Amino acid sequence: MSKILIVDDDRHTTGVLEKALRRSGFQVITAESATEGINRLVEEQPDLVLLDLVLPDMRGLQALDEISRLSPETKVIIISAFPSIGDVVEAMKLGASDVLVKPFNVDELVSIVKKTLEEARLERRIEAKISDTVIKALSNPIRKRIAFYLLHAGVRRFSEIARSTEMDDPSKLSFHLRVLIDAGIVCKNRAGQYSLTGDGRAIVERLLLRLEEEV
């Protein structure tokens, strides 16, 4: 059972959300201030936090920053009556999964919570598949270039990959493709064409996201 933490000083909103989430099978804990919410985060380790931007003791964005620092794997959805464009942009930069404007449709919110948690489960599954073999395979710049090319280009012939990666030695390209195949990142069909596997695509997309976050 997934655990949801609601951090909001509006008891009416909290009550409505708590009832809807419990009805959908979630375990719910609540807090009326950022300080209390952060303490509950540490104690309860929720899977997702619903965080109001306006709290009595701390700005919601400041609380979001602290939540991201203490528990980076915990998903956060911002709920606010009057978020500015600047607040929305800053919230997303700090790691918020979504920003919902009050008043909102409760059924829609529950649906977004379910979707966010499913995405989190998928991320954990992908992370678990990034084994030492996969890391070693993608640590080579040529193989990384091949993987990124196939991510965007789809199914491609050997000659097309050679042109894209500017590899003149077929034996070297064959070796790098074999390493990627052995790692489960790339597959070869009966027509001799290459593409990313399902897991390979997810892993390369995750790697690309990491690189963008580091920029």
Backbone bond lengths (Angstrom), bond angles and torsions (degrees), N, CA, C in turn:
res aa  C-N    CA-C-N  psi(-1)  N-CA   C-N-CA  omega(-1)  CA-C   N-CA-C  phi
1 M - - - 1.466 - - 1.526 109.60 -
2 S 1.330 116.83 124.34 1.464 120.78 179.75 1.527 110.38 -73.06
3 K 1.329 114.74 145.72 1.462 120.89 -177.31 1.532 109.73 -109.34
4 I 1.325 116.10 129.10 1.459 122.44 -178.61 1.523 109.76 -115.13
5 L 1.332 116.38 131.95 1.463 122.01 174.70 1.525 108.57 -107.13
6 I 1.340 116.63 123.74 1.464 122.07 175.94 1.523 108.14 -102.94
7 V 1.331 117.00 122.45 1.468 121.53 177.84 1.523 107.49 -115.87
8 D 1.328 115.78 100.34 1.466 121.49 -175.71 1.525 107.96 -160.02
9 D 1.337 116.70 134.51 1.471 119.53 -179.65 1.522 112.38 -87.66
10 D 1.342 116.68 -1.83 1.465 121.25 176.63 1.532 108.06 -87.38
11 R 1.329 116.73 103.18 1.469 120.83 -174.12 1.522 112.40 -65.16
12 H 1.332 116.57 -31.79 1.471 119.30 179.03 1.524 109.93 -64.92
13 T 1.342 116.50 -48.96 1.467 120.72 179.32 1.520 110.53 -60.53
14 T 1.330 115.79 -45.57 1.460 120.33 -179.84 1.527 111.08 -59.97
15 G 1.337 116.74 -42.58 1.461 120.74 -179.62 1.519 112.26 -62.67
16 V 1.342 116.08 -43.59 1.470 120.57 -179.94 1.528 110.48 -64.07
17 L 1.342 115.83 -45.06 1.463 120.44 -179.26 1.528 111.22 -65.59
18 E 1.326 115.33 -43.46 1.458 119.55 -178.47 1.533 110.66 -60.66
19 K 1.316 116.59 -44.09 1.460 120.76 -179.59 1.529 111.39 -62.66
20 A 1.356 115.99 -44.98 1.468 120.52 -178.07 1.527 111.22 -66.62
21 L 1.316 116.41 -40.64 1.465 119.96 -178.12 1.531 111.68 -70.56
22 R 1.332 116.06 -39.98 1.475 118.91 177.72 1.528 110.03 -64.36
23 R 1.318 116.01 -38.41 1.463 120.50 178.97 1.532 111.10 -63.19
24 S 1.339 115.80 -27.30 1.466 120.76 179.74 1.529 112.46 -90.24
25 G 1.329 115.99 5.68 1.456 119.74 174.08 1.514 116.33 95.42
26 F 1.331 117.39 10.46 1.463 120.73 179.85 1.527 111.37 -91.68
27 Q 1.309 115.68 150.33 1.461 121.36 169.03 1.524 106.90 -87.31
28 V 1.320 117.89 131.70 1.465 121.05 -173.77 1.526 111.27 -123.36
29 I 1.325 115.72 134.59 1.460 122.78 171.84 1.519 107.20 -126.34
30 T 1.319 117.29 152.61 1.465 120.03 -174.32 1.521 111.55 -130.96
31 A 1.330 114.62 159.45 1.466 122.00 175.75 1.524 107.54 -150.41
32 E 1.339 116.70 145.05 1.460 120.90 -176.61 1.519 112.99 -103.27
33 S 1.320 117.93 0.11 1.463 120.99 178.32 1.522 109.08 -145.17
34 A 1.322 116.21 163.69 1.462 120.22 179.65 1.527 110.73 -64.75
35 T 1.332 116.02 -42.31 1.471 119.97 -179.39 1.511 111.23 -61.25
36 E 1.342 116.18 -45.89 1.456 119.97 178.10 1.525 110.45 -64.01
37 G 1.331 115.74 -39.98 1.458 120.27 -179.66 1.521 112.18 -62.54
38 I 1.324 116.85 -42.54 1.463 121.25 179.53 1.527 110.22 -65.94
39 N 1.333 116.39 -39.31 1.466 119.81 177.02 1.529 110.89 -63.45
40 R 1.336 116.60 -42.13 1.468 120.38 179.29 1.530 110.57 -67.18
41 L 1.328 115.80 -34.59 1.462 120.77 176.99 1.525 110.60 -58.25
42 V 1.324 115.48 -47.90 1.469 120.83 -178.87 1.532 110.68 -66.55
43 E 1.327 116.14 -40.95 1.471 120.45 -176.68 1.532 112.62 -73.76
44 E 1.331 116.16 -42.91 1.468 120.83 -169.75 1.527 114.59 -99.67
45 Q 1.343 116.71 -21.33 1.463 122.13 -178.83 1.535 112.13 49.73
46 P 1.327 116.85 63.12 1.469 120.31 -179.24 1.526 112.08 -69.05
47 D 1.324 115.11 160.12 1.460 120.53 177.62 1.522 111.02 -80.81
48 L 1.339 116.49 -27.91 1.467 120.63 -176.97 1.520 109.58 -150.46
49 V 1.332 115.67 145.87 1.463 121.65 178.34 1.522 109.29 -119.79
50 L 1.341 116.14 131.06 1.463 122.28 169.09 1.517 105.71 -99.23
51 L 1.336 116.78 113.69 1.466 121.90 -169.29 1.521 111.78 -120.69
52 D 1.343 115.60 122.50 1.461 120.61 175.26 1.526 108.97 -77.28
53 L 1.329 116.14 146.69 1.469 119.62 179.64 1.524 112.29 -80.14
54 V 1.323 116.73 -24.93 1.474 120.49 -177.58 1.523 108.79 -109.40
55 L 1.331 115.29 108.27 1.465 121.77 -178.29 1.528 109.28 -127.08
56 P 1.316 118.12 155.49 1.457 120.74 -172.70 1.526 115.88 -68.56
57 D 1.324 117.67 -24.36 1.466 119.32 -173.32 1.517 114.96 -116.55
58 M 1.323 117.52 -8.74 1.463 119.94 -174.43 1.527 109.73 -164.53
59 R 1.314 117.21 145.95 1.461 119.94 174.61 1.528 108.98 -64.27
60 G 1.336 115.01 141.22 1.456 119.67 -179.72 1.515 112.79 -57.98
61 L 1.338 117.24 -36.70 1.456 120.76 179.79 1.524 111.45 -66.02
62 Q 1.330 115.43 -35.88 1.462 119.63 176.66 1.530 110.07 -66.17
63 A 1.336 115.10 -40.76 1.467 120.01 177.59 1.529 110.61 -64.74
64 L 1.338 116.59 -40.14 1.461 121.30 178.63 1.528 110.39 -60.84
65 D 1.319 116.30 -43.30 1.458 120.82 178.72 1.530 110.85 -59.75
66 E 1.335 116.13 -41.86 1.462 120.82 -179.87 1.527 111.03 -68.67
67 I 1.327 116.56 -39.76 1.464 120.83 178.02 1.529 110.55 -62.59
68 S 1.328 116.00 -43.74 1.466 120.76 179.70 1.519 111.48 -63.73
69 R 1.323 116.14 -34.12 1.468 120.66 179.56 1.529 110.95 -72.60
70 L 1.328 116.00 -43.70 1.460 120.35 -176.60 1.524 113.34 -76.42
71 S 1.332 116.14 -34.67 1.470 119.99 -174.98 1.534 109.99 -144.97
72 P 1.335 116.79 74.04 1.473 120.45 -175.00 1.525 114.21 -60.75
73 E 1.339 117.41 -22.08 1.465 119.85 -179.28 1.529 112.38 -82.01
74 T 1.341 117.96 -12.61 1.462 121.39 -179.23 1.523 110.37 -79.48
75 K 1.320 116.53 128.33 1.457 121.41 179.01 1.525 109.79 -78.68
76 V 1.339 116.21 144.07 1.465 121.35 -179.83 1.527 109.47 -129.31
77 I 1.326 115.69 129.70 1.466 121.89 172.80 1.525 107.37 -114.74
78 I 1.311 116.62 124.93 1.455 122.13 179.49 1.526 109.62 -83.02
79 I 1.335 116.63 134.85 1.457 121.61 173.27 1.531 107.40 -123.75
80 S 1.329 116.83 128.08 1.466 119.26 -176.35 1.526 110.53 -157.17
81 A 1.322 115.40 147.47 1.466 120.28 -179.93 1.517 112.27 -78.39
82 F 1.334 116.93 -37.29 1.464 119.73 -175.04 1.529 111.86 -135.86
83 P 1.321 118.12 62.44 1.468 118.46 178.97 1.530 110.85 -75.46
84 S 1.312 116.31 133.49 1.460 120.05 175.22 1.525 108.92 -80.97
85 I 1.323 115.69 164.57 1.468 119.34 177.63 1.524 109.60 -59.95
86 G 1.339 115.37 -38.41 1.460 119.69 178.33 1.515 112.35 -62.45
87 D 1.342 116.24 -39.62 1.468 120.45 178.30 1.523 110.96 -64.04
88 V 1.322 115.90 -42.88 1.467 120.51 -179.27 1.527 110.72 -62.83
89 V 1.333 115.53 -46.10 1.470 120.28 -180.00 1.522 110.54 -61.91
90 E 1.337 116.36 -45.62 1.468 120.96 -178.61 1.528 110.76 -65.38
91 A 1.344 116.37 -39.22 1.465 120.08 179.34 1.525 111.10 -61.84
92 M 1.324 116.70 -42.96 1.458 120.12 179.68 1.524 110.91 -66.75
93 K 1.331 116.54 -36.91 1.468 120.06 177.45 1.524 111.01 -64.31
94 L 1.333 116.27 -34.44 1.460 121.03 -178.65 1.524 113.12 -81.65
95 G 1.332 115.92 -2.05 1.462 118.92 173.66 1.514 116.78 110.20
96 A 1.340 118.34 5.86 1.464 119.67 177.93 1.531 110.14 -63.46
97 S 1.326 116.01 140.27 1.457 120.67 179.21 1.524 112.04 -79.77
98 D 1.340 116.37 -29.01 1.458 120.33 -177.31 1.525 108.77 -163.57
99 V 1.319 116.13 162.72 1.471 122.60 175.73 1.525 107.35 -130.63
100 L 1.343 116.52 120.59 1.458 121.73 -179.60 1.524 109.66 -113.63
101 V 1.316 115.56 136.66 1.460 121.48 -176.45 1.523 110.19 -97.70
102 K 1.338 115.87 128.09 1.464 121.48 175.12 1.526 109.69 -75.35
103 P 1.321 119.41 146.61 1.469 126.27 -8.05 1.523 110.26 -76.55
104 F 1.296 118.10 143.72 1.452 121.62 -178.92 1.526 109.75 -123.53
105 N 1.309 113.74 162.00 1.460 119.94 176.12 1.526 108.38 -74.89
106 V 1.319 116.87 121.84 1.462 120.70 -175.01 1.528 111.32 -63.07
107 D 1.320 117.39 -40.42 1.468 120.41 179.19 1.526 110.64 -62.79
108 E 1.331 115.87 -37.67 1.461 119.76 178.10 1.526 110.32 -66.21
109 L 1.338 116.43 -41.03 1.460 119.94 178.42 1.529 110.75 -61.69
110 V 1.323 117.13 -45.14 1.465 120.54 179.16 1.531 109.89 -59.94
111 S 1.328 116.43 -40.41 1.460 120.92 178.78 1.525 111.13 -62.68
112 I 1.338 116.53 -41.14 1.468 121.22 179.29 1.527 110.38 -67.73
113 V 1.326 116.90 -38.26 1.467 120.88 176.60 1.528 109.81 -60.68
114 K 1.326 116.76 -46.85 1.471 120.80 179.78 1.523 111.02 -61.07
115 K 1.335 116.43 -43.23 1.469 121.03 -179.55 1.524 110.62 -64.16
116 T 1.334 116.84 -43.06 1.463 121.12 -179.50 1.522 111.41 -63.83
117 L 1.329 116.86 -40.93 1.457 120.52 178.73 1.530 111.55 -68.14
118 E 1.324 116.83 -35.39 1.466 120.27 177.87 1.531 109.97 -66.84
119 E 1.341 116.47 -39.75 1.464 120.46 176.51 1.527 110.38 -63.02
120 A 1.331 116.49 -38.14 1.466 120.73 178.57 1.525 110.71 -64.50
121 R 1.334 116.26 -41.46 1.470 119.97 177.93 1.528 110.94 -63.32
122 L 1.336 116.40 -38.87 1.463 120.88 178.67 1.528 110.25 -65.59
123 E 1.326 116.54 -41.26 1.468 120.50 178.02 1.527 110.97 -60.60
124 R 1.342 116.40 -42.01 1.464 119.46 179.64 1.525 110.96 -66.41
125 R 1.338 116.10 -37.26 1.467 119.61 178.76 1.524 110.44 -65.08
126 I 1.334 115.79 -40.77 1.469 119.94 178.96 1.524 110.24 -65.01
127 E 1.337 115.76 -44.27 1.463 120.00 179.64 1.524 110.73 -59.46
128 A 1.323 116.10 -38.57 1.465 120.21 -179.18 1.519 111.39 -67.01
129 K 1.332 116.83 -27.06 1.457 120.72 -179.29 1.527 112.52 -83.74
130 I 1.333 116.64 -11.24 1.464 119.32 179.49 1.519 107.98 -80.74
131 S 1.322 115.14 79.51 1.457 122.66 -177.40 1.527 110.49 -80.48
132 D 1.325 115.91 175.94 1.467 120.69 176.77 1.519 110.82 -59.98
133 T 1.341 116.66 -35.57 1.466 120.92 179.60 1.523 110.59 -64.14
134 V 1.344 116.68 -42.61 1.466 121.30 179.28 1.521 110.20 -66.73
135 I 1.323 116.48 -44.75 1.467 120.53 179.78 1.525 110.61 -60.38
136 K 1.338 116.19 -43.96 1.464 120.63 179.28 1.521 110.61 -63.93
137 A 1.331 116.44 -40.59 1.463 120.71 -178.79 1.523 111.46 -63.07
138 L 1.334 116.32 -41.14 1.466 120.29 -176.18 1.525 113.11 -91.17
139 S 1.325 117.84 -1.75 1.460 120.09 178.13 1.524 111.37 -75.26
140 N 1.335 116.35 -20.53 1.457 120.89 177.87 1.526 109.74 -78.91
141 P 1.337 119.31 128.89 1.472 121.17 -176.34 1.527 114.02 -61.83
142 I 1.332 117.18 -32.76 1.469 119.58 179.51 1.527 109.95 -69.07
143 R 1.332 116.05 -45.16 1.473 118.82 179.83 1.521 111.32 -67.43
144 K 1.324 116.03 -34.43 1.463 119.38 176.50 1.529 109.58 -64.27
145 R 1.337 116.76 -40.31 1.465 120.83 179.60 1.529 110.33 -65.25
146 I 1.330 116.52 -40.83 1.475 120.40 177.43 1.527 110.36 -61.51
147 A 1.333 116.09 -44.59 1.467 120.58 -177.83 1.523 111.18 -63.81
148 F 1.336 117.54 -43.93 1.458 120.70 179.49 1.532 110.89 -66.23
149 Y 1.331 116.12 -36.52 1.470 120.00 177.86 1.523 110.63 -62.90
150 L 1.341 116.90 -46.38 1.462 120.26 179.99 1.523 112.20 -68.66
151 L 1.337 117.05 -28.33 1.455 120.23 176.51 1.519 110.79 -60.02
152 H 1.322 116.13 -42.21 1.465 120.68 -176.89 1.535 113.11 -91.63
153 A 1.332 116.70 -28.03 1.466 119.93 -173.63 1.520 113.62 -94.84
154 G 1.330 117.21 -20.09 1.462 119.69 179.94 1.522 112.08 81.98
155 V 1.325 116.58 -136.17 1.468 122.00 -178.00 1.528 109.14 -81.53
156 R 1.351 115.59 126.75 1.462 119.71 -176.59 1.526 111.89 -139.99
157 R 1.333 114.61 150.86 1.460 120.59 177.23 1.528 110.22 -79.50
158 F 1.331 114.51 163.42 1.465 121.24 -179.91 1.526 110.82 -55.44
159 S 1.331 116.38 -44.63 1.472 120.88 -177.27 1.530 111.57 -64.28
160 E 1.327 116.65 -35.38 1.462 120.21 179.70 1.528 110.69 -69.65
161 I 1.321 116.26 -38.07 1.466 120.04 177.65 1.525 109.67 -66.74
162 A 1.338 116.06 -39.77 1.465 120.75 179.17 1.521 110.91 -60.61
163 R 1.337 116.31 -45.23 1.472 119.65 179.20 1.522 111.12 -64.46
164 S 1.328 116.37 -42.63 1.456 120.75 -177.71 1.521 112.34 -63.89
165 T 1.321 116.36 -40.35 1.468 120.76 -176.74 1.529 111.99 -92.26
166 E 1.359 115.63 -2.17 1.470 121.44 178.99 1.528 111.71 57.66
167 M 1.341 115.10 41.77 1.460 120.97 178.01 1.525 109.22 -101.76
168 D 1.323 116.36 117.31 1.460 121.27 -178.04 1.524 112.75 -89.56
169 D 1.311 116.51 -16.51 1.469 120.68 -177.27 1.533 109.35 -98.28
170 P 1.338 118.58 105.45 1.473 121.51 -178.32 1.525 113.03 -59.42
171 S 1.329 117.22 -34.39 1.465 119.44 -178.19 1.524 111.36 -66.27
172 K 1.335 116.62 -37.47 1.471 120.24 178.44 1.528 110.49 -68.35
173 L 1.333 116.53 -41.57 1.463 119.61 179.28 1.523 109.87 -64.70
174 S 1.321 116.70 -40.88 1.472 120.60 178.10 1.527 110.79 -60.11
175 F 1.335 115.70 -40.67 1.462 120.05 179.26 1.535 110.69 -62.09
176 H 1.342 116.70 -47.74 1.465 120.68 -178.12 1.531 111.23 -64.96
177 L 1.321 117.20 -38.03 1.462 120.43 177.46 1.528 110.64 -66.22
178 R 1.327 117.02 -38.24 1.459 120.78 178.79 1.527 110.77 -64.01
179 V 1.338 117.54 -40.04 1.469 120.94 177.76 1.525 110.06 -62.07
180 L 1.330 116.71 -42.72 1.468 121.10 179.75 1.534 110.95 -67.13
181 I 1.314 117.50 -35.90 1.465 121.34 177.75 1.528 110.13 -68.07
182 D 1.326 116.18 -44.22 1.472 120.43 -179.83 1.529 111.90 -63.73
183 A 1.335 116.20 -28.57 1.471 121.02 179.38 1.525 111.71 -83.09
184 G 1.341 116.84 -4.80 1.458 120.51 179.87 1.511 114.24 79.59
185 I 1.334 116.72 16.53 1.461 121.23 -177.82 1.525 111.06 -91.52
186 V 1.333 115.88 -37.24 1.465 122.37 -177.03 1.526 109.06 -122.51
187 C 1.323 116.12 149.25 1.463 120.97 174.25 1.530 108.86 -129.93
188 K 1.324 115.49 161.20 1.469 122.14 179.92 1.521 108.36 -124.24
189 N 1.337 116.64 127.30 1.458 119.51 -178.18 1.539 111.56 -87.55
190 R 1.321 116.12 179.66 1.472 120.74 -176.04 1.518 112.52 -66.25
191 A 1.334 116.16 -23.10 1.460 120.26 179.06 1.527 111.93 -84.21
192 G 1.342 116.20 1.82 1.459 119.98 179.17 1.514 113.67 81.77
193 Q 1.339 117.01 16.80 1.457 120.91 179.72 1.531 110.10 -97.75
194 Y 1.312 114.69 152.34 1.467 120.89 -175.84 1.530 111.11 -111.61
195 S 1.338 115.13 147.24 1.468 120.78 175.80 1.525 108.42 -157.28
196 L 1.319 116.00 166.33 1.460 119.88 174.70 1.522 109.47 -74.78
197 T 1.323 116.41 145.18 1.464 120.66 171.46 1.530 108.02 -74.04
198 G 1.322 116.74 171.16 1.461 119.36 177.32 1.513 111.64 -59.44
199 D 1.336 116.14 -47.59 1.461 119.84 177.90 1.523 110.71 -66.83
200 G 1.327 115.88 -36.84 1.466 119.82 179.75 1.513 111.57 -61.65
201 R 1.337 116.50 -42.55 1.466 120.06 178.27 1.528 111.00 -61.90
202 A 1.332 116.08 -45.07 1.465 119.71 -179.78 1.525 110.99 -62.83
203 I 1.333 116.82 -41.07 1.464 120.99 -179.11 1.522 111.12 -67.00
204 V 1.335 117.42 -43.86 1.468 121.02 -178.99 1.523 110.30 -67.12
205 E 1.334 117.25 -39.09 1.465 120.21 176.42 1.525 110.44 -62.08
206 R 1.337 116.10 -40.00 1.469 120.90 178.17 1.523 110.93 -65.30
207 L 1.320 116.33 -40.56 1.457 121.17 178.07 1.521 110.77 -64.37
208 L 1.329 116.41 -41.55 1.458 121.26 178.85 1.524 110.43 -62.82
209 L 1.346 116.95 -40.57 1.455 121.56 178.42 1.530 110.15 -62.78
210 R 1.327 116.68 -41.47 1.467 120.37 178.57 1.519 111.15 -61.14
211 L 1.340 116.10 -42.44 1.456 119.94 -179.63 1.522 111.37 -64.47
212 E 1.359 116.59 -38.58 1.462 120.99 178.28 1.526 110.57 -66.16
213 E 1.344 117.37 -37.47 1.456 121.32 179.99 1.525 111.64 -67.98
214 E 1.334 116.39 -28.02 1.459 120.14 -178.60 1.516 112.48 -80.14
215 V 1.345 116.77 -18.20 1.468 121.14 -178.91 1.525 110.88 -72.09
